[in-house]
Amino acid sequence: MSNTQNNQDIENKASLDKEAETFVKFDDEQTENKDENTIDDEIKKIVGSADALIKVLEKIAPEVNSDKVVNPEAFLKIIKPLCVSVENTLPMLMECQDNLEYLKDDNAYVLRQKVAHIEDDLLPPLLAYIREHDKKKD
């Protein structure tokens, strides 16, 4: 009876070892998953930042195109630093887009569209408004 008991113990131990093997992850495997998660999180943050920037610019752009601006001097004090910030952010967004294209990530196309929308549609009217009002001051 003790012989069969020993055999059962050995089988139980072997089955526990097999279960443990299926859940063992090495340190480098764990860091790879963490790296993938942090990269995905970083991509989401960058795309989210581009979305937030677009949202702000879309709210301001109609004001520029119409004569709804009540206090042009105050408005200029708001949009000048904003335009500088946008112009400084665009190279980072483009670099991220290039990196995503290199990685063949689907978000590269999305980010490219957002950058193009900012560059072509939203920023030029603001810059034209600034130039126009700077000329009026001179």
Backbone as JSON Lines, residues from 0, in Angstrom:
{"i":0,"aa":"M","n":[0.81,-1.2,0.0],"ca":[0.0,0.0,0.0],"c":[0.85,1.26,0.0]}
{"i":1,"aa":"S","n":[1.93,1.24,0.7],"ca":[2.8,2.4,0.72],"c":[3.46,2.61,-0.63]}
{"i":2,"aa":"N","n":[3.67,1.53,-1.38],"ca":[4.25,1.63,-2.71],"c":[3.29,2.36,-3.66]}
{"i":3,"aa":"T","n":[2.0,2.01,-3.6],"ca":[1.01,2.7,-4.43],"c":[0.85,4.15,-3.98]}
{"i":4,"aa":"Q","n":[0.96,4.38,-2.68],"ca":[0.88,5.74,-2.15],"c":[2.05,6.58,-2.68]}
{"i":5,"aa":"N","n":[3.23,6.0,-2.7],"ca":[4.4,6.7,-3.23],"c":[4.23,7.01,-4.71]}
{"i":6,"aa":"N","n":[3.69,6.05,-5.47],"ca":[3.45,6.27,-6.89],"c":[2.46,7.4,-7.12]}
{"i":7,"aa":"Q","n":[1.4,7.44,-6.3],"ca":[0.41,8.51,-6.41],"c":[1.04,9.86,-6.08]}
{"i":8,"aa":"D","n":[1.86,9.9,-5.04],"ca":[2.53,11.14,-4.66],"c":[3.43,11.64,-5.79]}
{"i":9,"aa":"I","n":[4.14,10.71,-6.41],"ca":[5.03,11.07,-7.51],"c":[4.22,11.6,-8.69]}
{"i":10,"aa":"E","n":[3.09,10.95,-9.01],"ca":[2.23,11.41,-10.1],"c":[1.64,12.78,-9.79]}
{"i":11,"aa":"N","n":[1.19,12.98,-8.56],"ca":[0.64,14.28,-8.17],"c":[1.69,15.38,-8.29]}
{"i":12,"aa":"K","n":[2.9,15.06,-7.83],"ca":[3.97,16.04,-7.91],"c":[4.3,16.36,-9.36]}
{"i":13,"aa":"A","n":[4.32,15.35,-10.21],"ca":[4.6,15.55,-11.63],"c":[3.52,16.41,-12.28]}
{"i":14,"aa":"S","n":[2.26,16.16,-11.93],"ca":[1.18,16.96,-12.51],"c":[1.25,18.41,-12.02]}
{"i":15,"aa":"L","n":[1.62,18.61,-10.75],"ca":[1.79,19.97,-10.23],"c":[2.94,20.67,-10.93]}
{"i":16,"aa":"D","n":[4.02,19.95,-11.18],"ca":[5.16,20.53,-11.89],"c":[4.77,20.95,-13.3]}
{"i":17,"aa":"K","n":[3.96,20.12,-13.99],"ca":[3.51,20.46,-15.34],"c":[2.64,21.71,-15.32]}
{"i":18,"aa":"E","n":[1.75,21.82,-14.33],"ca":[0.91,23.01,-14.21],"c":[1.76,24.24,-13.95]}
{"i":19,"aa":"A","n":[2.75,24.1,-13.09],"ca":[3.62,25.23,-12.78],"c":[4.41,25.64,-14.01]}
{"i":20,"aa":"E","n":[4.81,24.69,-14.84],"ca":[5.56,25.01,-16.04],"c":[4.75,25.83,-17.02]}
{"i":21,"aa":"T","n":[3.46,25.59,-17.09],"ca":[2.63,26.32,-18.03],"c":[2.47,27.79,-17.64]}
{"i":22,"aa":"F","n":[2.66,28.11,-16.37],"ca":[2.48,29.48,-15.92],"c":[3.78,30.21,-15.65]}
{"i":23,"aa":"V","n":[4.9,29.55,-15.86],"ca":[6.19,30.19,-15.6],"c":[6.51,31.15,-16.73]}
{"i":24,"aa":"K","n":[6.86,32.37,-16.35],"ca":[7.31,33.34,-17.33],"c":[8.67,33.84,-16.9]}
{"i":25,"aa":"F","n":[9.56,33.91,-17.84],"ca":[10.9,34.4,-17.54],"c":[10.89,35.92,-17.5]}
{"i":26,"aa":"D","n":[11.91,36.47,-16.89],"ca":[11.98,37.92,-16.72],"c":[11.94,38.66,-18.05]}
{"i":27,"aa":"D","n":[12.65,38.17,-19.05],"ca":[12.66,38.86,-20.33],"c":[11.31,38.79,-21.03]}
{"i":28,"aa":"E","n":[10.55,37.72,-20.82],"ca":[9.21,37.63,-21.39],"c":[8.28,38.63,-20.73]}
{"i":29,"aa":"Q","n":[8.42,38.79,-19.44],"ca":[7.57,39.74,-18.72],"c":[7.89,41.17,-19.15]}
{"i":30,"aa":"T","n":[9.15,41.5,-19.34],"ca":[9.49,42.85,-19.76],"c":[9.03,43.12,-21.18]}
{"i":31,"aa":"E","n":[9.05,42.09,-22.05],"ca":[8.55,42.28,-23.41],"c":[7.08,42.67,-23.38]}
{"i":32,"aa":"N","n":[6.29,41.99,-22.57],"ca":[4.87,42.33,-22.46],"c":[4.7,43.73,-21.89]}
{"i":33,"aa":"K","n":[5.5,44.07,-20.9],"ca":[5.42,45.41,-20.33],"c":[5.8,46.45,-21.36]}
{"i":34,"aa":"D","n":[6.85,46.17,-22.16],"ca":[7.27,47.1,-23.19],"c":[6.18,47.3,-24.23]}
{"i":35,"aa":"E","n":[5.53,46.2,-24.64],"ca":[4.44,46.31,-25.6],"c":[3.31,47.14,-25.04]}
{"i":36,"aa":"N","n":[2.98,46.92,-23.77],"ca":[1.91,47.7,-23.14],"c":[2.29,49.16,-23.04]}
{"i":37,"aa":"T","n":[3.53,49.46,-22.67],"ca":[3.91,50.86,-22.56],"c":[3.96,51.52,-23.92]}
{"i":38,"aa":"I","n":[4.37,50.8,-24.95],"ca":[4.38,51.37,-26.3],"c":[2.95,51.65,-26.74]}
{"i":39,"aa":"D","n":[2.05,50.71,-26.52],"ca":[0.64,50.92,-26.88],"c":[0.06,52.09,-26.1]}
{"i":40,"aa":"D","n":[0.39,52.18,-24.83],"ca":[-0.09,53.31,-24.02],"c":[0.47,54.63,-24.54]}
{"i":41,"aa":"E","n":[1.73,54.62,-24.91],"ca":[2.36,55.84,-25.43],"c":[1.71,56.26,-26.74]}
{"i":42,"aa":"I","n":[1.43,55.3,-27.61],"ca":[0.76,55.6,-28.88],"c":[-0.62,56.2,-28.61]}
{"i":43,"aa":"K","n":[-1.35,55.61,-27.67],"ca":[-2.68,56.13,-27.33],"c":[-2.58,57.55,-26.79]}
{"i":44,"aa":"K","n":[-1.57,57.82,-25.98],"ca":[-1.39,59.16,-25.43],"c":[-1.09,60.17,-26.53]}
{"i":45,"aa":"I","n":[-0.24,59.78,-27.47],"ca":[0.13,60.7,-28.54],"c":[-1.07,60.99,-29.44]}
{"i":46,"aa":"V","n":[-1.8,59.95,-29.8],"ca":[-3.0,60.15,-30.63],"c":[-4.03,60.97,-29.86]}
{"i":47,"aa":"G","n":[-4.16,60.72,-28.56],"ca":[-5.07,61.5,-27.72],"c":[-4.65,62.96,-27.64]}
{"i":48,"aa":"S","n":[-3.36,63.21,-27.58],"ca":[-2.85,64.59,-27.56],"c":[-3.17,65.3,-28.87]}
{"i":49,"aa":"A","n":[-3.0,64.58,-29.97],"ca":[-3.33,65.16,-31.27],"c":[-4.82,65.47,-31.35]}
{"i":50,"aa":"D","n":[-5.65,64.58,-30.83],"ca":[-7.1,64.82,-30.81],"c":[-7.44,66.04,-29.97]}
{"i":51,"aa":"A","n":[-6.81,66.17,-28.81],"ca":[-7.08,67.32,-27.94],"c":[-6.65,68.61,-28.61]}
{"i":52,"aa":"L","n":[-5.53,68.58,-29.29],"ca":[-5.04,69.75,-30.01],"c":[-6.0,70.14,-31.12]}
{"i":53,"aa":"I","n":[-6.48,69.16,-31.84],"ca":[-7.44,69.42,-32.92],"c":[-8.72,70.01,-32.35]}
{"i":54,"aa":"K","n":[-9.18,69.47,-31.23],"ca":[-10.41,69.97,-30.62],"c":[-10.28,71.45,-30.25]}
{"i":55,"aa":"V","n":[-9.15,71.82,-29.68],"ca":[-8.93,73.22,-29.29],"c":[-8.87,74.11,-30.53]}
{"i":56,"aa":"L","n":[-8.12,73.67,-31.53],"ca":[-7.99,74.47,-32.75],"c":[-9.31,74.59,-33.49]}
{"i":57,"aa":"E","n":[-10.12,73.54,-33.48],"ca":[-11.43,73.61,-34.15],"c":[-12.37,74.57,-33.45]}
{"i":58,"aa":"K","n":[-12.21,74.73,-32.14],"ca":[-13.04,75.7,-31.42],"c":[-12.62,77.13,-31.72]}
{"i":59,"aa":"I","n":[-11.33,77.33,-31.94],"ca":[-10.83,78.68,-32.17],"c":[-10.96,79.09,-33.63]}
{"i":60,"aa":"A","n":[-10.79,78.17,-34.55],"ca":[-10.79,78.48,-35.99],"c":[-12.04,79.21,-36.46]}
{"i":61,"aa":"P","n":[-13.25,78.82,-36.06],"ca":[-14.42,79.57,-36.52],"c":[-14.42,81.03,-36.03]}
{"i":62,"aa":"E","n":[-13.86,81.27,-34.87],"ca":[-13.78,82.63,-34.35],"c":[-12.91,83.49,-35.27]}
{"i":63,"aa":"V","n":[-11.86,82.91,-35.78],"ca":[-10.94,83.63,-36.64],"c":[-11.59,83.94,-37.98]}
{"i":64,"aa":"N","n":[-12.32,82.98,-38.52],"ca":[-12.92,83.14,-39.84],"c":[-14.1,84.09,-39.85]}
{"i":65,"aa":"S","n":[-14.71,84.3,-38.72],"ca":[-15.82,85.25,-38.66],"c":[-15.37,86.48,-37.88]}
{"i":66,"aa":"D","n":[-16.25,87.42,-37.73],"ca":[-15.91,88.63,-36.97],"c":[-16.46,88.55,-35.56]}
{"i":67,"aa":"K","n":[-16.43,87.37,-34.97],"ca":[-16.97,87.18,-33.63],"c":[-16.0,87.58,-32.53]}
{"i":68,"aa":"V","n":[-14.76,87.87,-32.88],"ca":[-13.76,88.21,-31.87],"c":[-14.08,89.6,-31.32]}
{"i":69,"aa":"V","n":[-14.39,89.63,-30.02],"ca":[-14.78,90.88,-29.38],"c":[-13.54,91.71,-29.04]}
{"i":70,"aa":"N","n":[-12.54,91.06,-28.48],"ca":[-11.32,91.75,-28.07],"c":[-10.13,91.13,-28.81]}
{"i":71,"aa":"P","n":[-9.77,91.7,-29.96],"ca":[-8.69,91.11,-30.76],"c":[-7.34,91.03,-30.03]}
{"i":72,"aa":"E","n":[-7.04,92.03,-29.2],"ca":[-5.76,92.01,-28.49],"c":[-5.67,90.83,-27.53]}
{"i":73,"aa":"A","n":[-6.73,90.6,-26.79],"ca":[-6.75,89.47,-25.86],"c":[-6.73,88.15,-26.62]}
{"i":74,"aa":"F","n":[-7.44,88.11,-27.72],"ca":[-7.48,86.9,-28.53],"c":[-6.09,86.59,-29.1]}
{"i":75,"aa":"L","n":[-5.38,87.63,-29.53],"ca":[-4.02,87.43,-30.03],"c":[-3.09,86.92,-28.95]}
{"i":76,"aa":"K","n":[-3.29,87.4,-27.72],"ca":[-2.46,86.93,-26.61],"c":[-2.7,85.45,-26.32]}
{"i":77,"aa":"I","n":[-3.84,84.96,-26.71],"ca":[-4.15,83.54,-26.52],"c":[-3.62,82.71,-27.69]}
{"i":78,"aa":"I","n":[-3.87,83.17,-28.91],"ca":[-3.55,82.31,-30.05],"c":[-2.07,82.34,-30.45]}
{"i":79,"aa":"K","n":[-1.35,83.42,-30.13],"ca":[0.08,83.44,-30.49],"c":[0.85,82.33,-29.78]}
{"i":80,"aa":"P","n":[0.77,82.22,-28.44],"ca":[1.49,81.11,-27.8],"c":[0.94,79.74,-28.2]}
{"i":81,"aa":"L","n":[-0.36,79.69,-28.47],"ca":[-0.95,78.43,-28.9],"c":[-0.36,78.0,-30.24]}
{"i":82,"aa":"C","n":[-0.23,78.93,-31.17],"ca":[0.34,78.6,-32.48],"c":[1.8,78.17,-32.35]}
{"i":83,"aa":"V","n":[2.54,78.85,-31.48],"ca":[3.94,78.46,-31.26],"c":[4.0,77.05,-30.69]}
{"i":84,"aa":"S","n":[3.12,76.77,-29.75],"ca":[3.08,75.44,-29.15],"c":[2.73,74.37,-30.19]}
{"i":85,"aa":"V","n":[1.76,74.68,-31.03],"ca":[1.36,73.74,-32.08],"c":[2.51,73.51,-33.06]}
{"i":86,"aa":"E","n":[3.17,74.6,-33.46],"ca":[4.28,74.47,-34.39],"c":[5.44,73.67,-33.78]}
{"i":87,"aa":"N","n":[5.62,73.77,-32.47],"ca":[6.66,72.99,-31.8],"c":[6.25,71.54,-31.61]}
{"i":88,"aa":"T","n":[4.96,71.28,-31.54],"ca":[4.46,69.92,-31.34],"c":[4.44,69.12,-32.64]}
{"i":89,"aa":"L","n":[4.23,69.78,-33.75],"ca":[4.12,69.08,-35.03],"c":[5.34,68.21,-35.36]}
{"i":90,"aa":"P","n":[6.57,68.67,-35.17],"ca":[7.7,67.78,-35.46],"c":[7.7,66.5,-34.62]}
{"i":91,"aa":"M","n":[7.29,66.61,-33.36],"ca":[7.21,65.41,-32.52],"c":[6.16,64.45,-33.05]}
{"i":92,"aa":"L","n":[5.02,64.99,-33.46],"ca":[3.96,64.14,-34.01],"c":[4.42,63.48,-35.31]}
{"i":93,"aa":"M","n":[5.14,64.24,-36.13],"ca":[5.64,63.68,-37.39],"c":[6.68,62.59,-37.14]}
{"i":94,"aa":"E","n":[7.53,62.81,-36.15],"ca":[8.53,61.79,-35.82],"c":[7.85,60.52,-35.32]}
{"i":95,"aa":"C","n":[6.84,60.69,-34.5],"ca":[6.08,59.53,-34.01],"c":[5.41,58.81,-35.18]}
{"i":96,"aa":"Q","n":[4.86,59.58,-36.09],"ca":[4.23,58.98,-37.28],"c":[5.25,58.19,-38.08]}
{"i":97,"aa":"D","n":[6.44,58.75,-38.27],"ca":[7.5,58.03,-38.99],"c":[7.87,56.73,-38.29]}
{"i":98,"aa":"N","n":[7.97,56.8,-36.98],"ca":[8.3,55.59,-36.21],"c":[7.2,54.54,-36.34]}
{"i":99,"aa":"L","n":[5.96,54.99,-36.32],"ca":[4.84,54.05,-36.47],"c":[4.82,53.44,-37.86]}
{"i":100,"aa":"E","n":[5.15,54.24,-38.87],"ca":[5.22,53.7,-40.23],"c":[6.33,52.67,-40.33]}
{"i":101,"aa":"Y","n":[7.45,52.94,-39.67],"ca":[8.56,51.98,-39.67],"c":[8.14,50.67,-39.01]}
{"i":102,"aa":"L","n":[7.35,50.78,-37.93],"ca":[6.86,49.59,-37.23],"c":[5.66,48.96,-37.92]}
{"i":103,"aa":"K","n":[5.19,49.61,-38.98],"ca":[4.01,49.17,-39.73],"c":[2.78,49.08,-38.83]}
{"i":104,"aa":"D","n":[2.64,50.09,-38.01],"ca":[1.5,50.18,-37.1],"c":[0.36,50.9,-37.81]}
{"i":105,"aa":"D","n":[-0.86,50.43,-37.58],"ca":[-2.03,51.04,-38.22],"c":[-2.27,52.47,-37.77]}
{"i":106,"aa":"N","n":[-1.78,52.82,-36.6],"ca":[-1.98,54.17,-36.08],"c":[-1.18,55.22,-36.86]}
{"i":107,"aa":"A","n":[-0.23,54.8,-37.66],"ca":[0.57,55.75,-38.45],"c":[-0.33,56.52,-39.4]}
{"i":108,"aa":"Y","n":[-1.24,55.84,-40.06],"ca":[-2.16,56.5,-40.99],"c":[-3.07,57.47,-40.25]}
{"i":109,"aa":"V","n":[-3.57,57.05,-39.1],"ca":[-4.45,57.91,-38.3],"c":[-3.71,59.17,-37.88]}
{"i":110,"aa":"L","n":[-2.5,59.0,-37.39],"ca":[-1.72,60.15,-36.94],"c":[-1.35,61.05,-38.11]}
{"i":111,"aa":"R","n":[-1.06,60.46,-39.26],"ca":[-0.74,61.26,-40.45],"c":[-1.93,62.14,-40.83]}
{"i":112,"aa":"Q","n":[-3.13,61.58,-40.77],"ca":[-4.33,62.36,-41.1],"c":[-4.53,63.51,-40.12]}
{"i":113,"aa":"K","n":[-4.28,63.26,-38.86],"ca":[-4.44,64.29,-37.84],"c":[-3.42,65.42,-38.03]}
{"i":114,"aa":"V","n":[-2.17,65.04,-38.31],"ca":[-1.13,66.05,-38.54],"c":[-1.47,66.87,-39.78]}
{"i":115,"aa":"A","n":[-1.92,66.22,-40.84],"ca":[-2.29,66.93,-42.06],"c":[-3.45,67.88,-41.8]}
{"i":116,"aa":"H","n":[-4.42,67.46,-41.01],"ca":[-5.56,68.31,-40.68],"c":[-5.1,69.56,-39.91]}
{"i":117,"aa":"I","n":[-4.2,69.36,-38.99],"ca":[-3.67,70.5,-38.22],"c":[-2.89,71.44,-39.14]}
{"i":118,"aa":"E","n":[-1.97,70.87,-39.92],"ca":[-1.1,71.67,-40.79],"c":[-1.85,72.39,-41.89]}
{"i":119,"aa":"D","n":[-2.78,71.71,-42.52],"ca":[-3.41,72.24,-43.72],"c":[-4.69,73.02,-43.44]}
{"i":120,"aa":"D","n":[-5.46,72.6,-42.45],"ca":[-6.78,73.17,-42.25],"c":[-6.88,74.12,-41.05]}
{"i":121,"aa":"L","n":[-6.25,73.77,-39.96],"ca":[-6.49,74.5,-38.71],"c":[-5.46,75.59,-38.42]}
{"i":122,"aa":"L","n":[-4.2,75.32,-38.65],"ca":[-3.15,76.27,-38.31],"c":[-3.06,77.47,-39.26]}
{"i":123,"aa":"P","n":[-3.17,77.29,-40.57],"ca":[-3.02,78.44,-41.48],"c":[-3.98,79.61,-41.22]}
{"i":124,"aa":"P","n":[-5.27,79.38,-40.93],"ca":[-6.13,80.54,-40.65],"c":[-5.69,81.31,-39.4]}
{"i":125,"aa":"L","n":[-5.19,80.59,-38.4],"ca":[-4.73,81.27,-37.19],"c":[-3.49,82.11,-37.49]}
{"i":126,"aa":"L","n":[-2.57,81.55,-38.25],"ca":[-1.36,82.29,-38.6],"c":[-1.69,83.51,-39.47]}
{"i":127,"aa":"A","n":[-2.63,83.35,-40.38],"ca":[-3.06,84.47,-41.23],"c":[-3.69,85.57,-40.37]}
{"i":128,"aa":"Y","n":[-4.49,85.18,-39.39],"ca":[-5.13,86.14,-38.49],"c":[-4.06,86.91,-37.71]}
{"i":129,"aa":"I","n":[-3.06,86.2,-37.23],"ca":[-1.98,86.85,-36.47],"c":[-1.23,87.83,-37.37]}
{"i":130,"aa":"R","n":[-0.89,87.41,-38.58],"ca":[-0.18,88.29,-39.51],"c":[-1.0,89.53,-39.85]}
{"i":131,"aa":"E","n":[-2.28,89.32,-40.09],"ca":[-3.17,90.43,-40.45],"c":[-3.24,91.47,-39.33]}
{"i":132,"aa":"H","n":[-3.38,91.01,-38.11],"ca":[-3.5,91.95,-36.99],"c":[-2.16,92.55,-36.59]}
{"i":133,"aa":"D","n":[-1.07,91.85,-36.87],"ca":[0.25,92.44,-36.64],"c":[0.51,93.56,-37.64]}
{"i":134,"aa":"K","n":[0.01,93.41,-38.88],"ca":[0.15,94.47,-39.89],"c":[-0.67,95.69,-39.51]}
{"i":135,"aa":"K","n":[-1.84,95.48,-38.93],"ca":[-2.7,96.59,-38.52],"c":[-2.04,97.42,-37.43]}
{"i":136,"aa":"K","n":[-1.28,96.75,-36.55],"ca":[-0.6,97.46,-35.47],"c":[0.5,98.36,-36.02]}
{"i":137,"aa":"D","n":[1.17,97.88,-37.07],"ca":[2.29,98.65,-37.63],"c":[1.76,99.78,-38.43]}
